[in-house]
Amino acid sequence: MSNEVIVGIDLGTTNSEIAIVENGKPIVIEDVGRKILPSFVGMGENNEVLVGEPAKNQYVLYPERTIKSIKRQMGEEAKVEMAEQAYTPQEISAILLKRLKGIAEAYLNQPVHKAVITVPAYFSDAQRQATREAGEIAGLEVVRMINEPTAAALSYEADQKAHKRILVYDLGGGTFDVSVVSIEDDVVEVVASHGNNKLGGDDFDQEIINHIVEHLQQKSGLDIRESRKTMARINRAAEAAKQTLSAQPFVTIEEEYLDEHDGAPVHLSLELARDDYEEMIGDYIDETLEAVHIALKGANLTASDIDEILLVGGSTRTPLVSQRLEEEFRKQPRLEVDPDLCVATGAAIQAAMIAGADVSAVLVDITPYTYGTSAIGELDGEFYLYKYVPIIHKNSSLPISKTEVFYTMVDNQEKVKVQVFQGEEPDALNNIQIGEFMVEGLSGAPANNPILLKLELDLSGVLHVSAIEKQSGLEKSIVIDNAISRFEEGEMEAAKERILEIFGEESTDAVVVEPKIDSHHAVVQARALVEKAERMLEDASAEDREDMVNLIEAINDAIAKEDYAALKEPMDQLSDILYYLES
């Protein structure tokens, strides 16, 4: 391919994907036969970086060397520890993005420099900018960020031409969003959104984990919460149980030799019924339905006005989700779109539009938040210094620019302080302050000197704020791209260098498609698979054990000969056997 390609990326809490539009069709790019990259990052015993499946496999053995669900911490100041080193959430996300970038470059056989990255519709300004920073650290220009439900609607629209109102219910590993979307004449318009950035499948896992911990305490008197390694095993078992309960009414959760208590080994064998699991997560589902009704109200619609329900995110496979939505809307959710892949394909469609490809849909996205300032006014019948004055309202179409006029309070006033807030509360101090600046050197006019405050929100959700003295034209402006954890000067370059050092690359301009890069990753995956298989040998039947030993030898032989193409078949066969043994 000679033209520059813009990729679409779904940077998820649990899994991530990268996609492109090829020959007019969006495709999710595979890596070693898999379209989904688990959002795990780790450091191996030799300080080699592990990304995806190898890191996920390592998590059970070395949780202190592995990071998962980093998306939930984007936009926060706190760092995370991995192998006794502290990293910002942006740096961990950058490692994931760099791996995805490498997957695309290997497929395209050319460098990738630009991306559209999806974010939850309810991501704050700080979380969006942290995502942009992660892209920059990874060597990607984030040309656009679009909301995940919007991307899913774009993916759905590729096969739909009729006028429809769609409810996009997006329940991922760590976040929840719901959007009301109108599709008509190739225009995809987001009408209203609502959500919760701290609600997702991880919370469902935690309910099962709590159930297991309580069971073990009652049965053996052992509190396993102090052991990171044991809790990592329980975490994995809980996630597997959740997935099984999506298809089966019961699951038996079994883990041998979890720990010791009074000199005796502690084993876990616990049956969990789907009905009991659904009771555990019922409050979370209720919370998502409250958000659904808020979004409907924002769109001035009722449940009967919705034509289709689109499910997004792996957590929507929980049967209770479809059941409750069907009860609310009297219609079954549509199943044509893969809930794990549709966000990435929608991002690829948006990326192709930006690149000038012939893609028919036109996207109209919205802001899920209200933005404004504070001013002296009346609140609850009393004089108040911090009355919230909304300027850009929630559910406004992007991009948007709004200007309001404010007035000085005293004669010869020389400066004004501008505070910018995000939120819906009439008391500005109950909202999130995302920025402030001083406008100094005013003309010294009498009181009621008009000051124009202009807020512009771009397509990526970045806010530009300008204050202008009308009389003199004096202007002060800022770009509010991260209210919480903006990198200090020099920190961005330091982060880039650190990630390059982790990956062992010599040049930022190098095309990361050299055989040794891909082969290294394949070898890491192969060795992780072999280690897992060796741990499970004693539990296998004689026939399976013989097959496993032969496949392990084939994998080790391919590694020794550096015949990396020969790895795929024995790895696939060994993965199938391990899956059978674990199920």
JOKAJO-V679992 format. One record per helix or strand. SS is the DSSP state (~ for helix, > for strand). FROM is the first residue (numbers start at 1). TO is the last residue. If there is no record, write none. Layout:
ss->SS from->FROM to->TO
ss->SS from->FROM to->TO
This chain:
ss->> from->6 to->11
ss->> from->15 to->22
ss->> from->25 to->28
ss->> from->31 to->31
ss->> from->34 to->34
ss->> from->37 to->38
ss->> from->40 to->43
ss->> from->49 to->51
ss->~ from->53 to->61
ss->~ from->63 to->65
ss->> from->66 to->68
ss->~ from->70 to->73
ss->> from->80 to->82
ss->> from->85 to->87
ss->~ from->89 to->108
ss->> from->114 to->119
ss->~ from->125 to->137
ss->> from->141 to->147
ss->~ from->148 to->157
ss->> from->164 to->171
ss->> from->176 to->184
ss->> from->187 to->196
ss->~ from->201 to->220
ss->~ from->224 to->226
ss->~ from->228 to->245
ss->> from->250 to->261
ss->> from->264 to->273
ss->~ from->274 to->298
ss->~ from->303 to->305
ss->> from->308 to->312
ss->~ from->314 to->317
ss->~ from->319 to->329
ss->> from->334 to->334
ss->~ from->342 to->355
ss->> from->362 to->364
ss->> from->366 to->366
ss->> from->371 to->379
ss->> from->382 to->392
ss->> from->397 to->397
ss->> from->400 to->407
ss->> from->415 to->422
ss->> from->427 to->427
ss->~ from->428 to->430
ss->> from->432 to->440
ss->> from->450 to->457
ss->> from->463 to->469
ss->> from->475 to->480
ss->~ from->491 to->503
ss->~ from->515 to->539
ss->~ from->542 to->560
ss->~ from->564 to->582
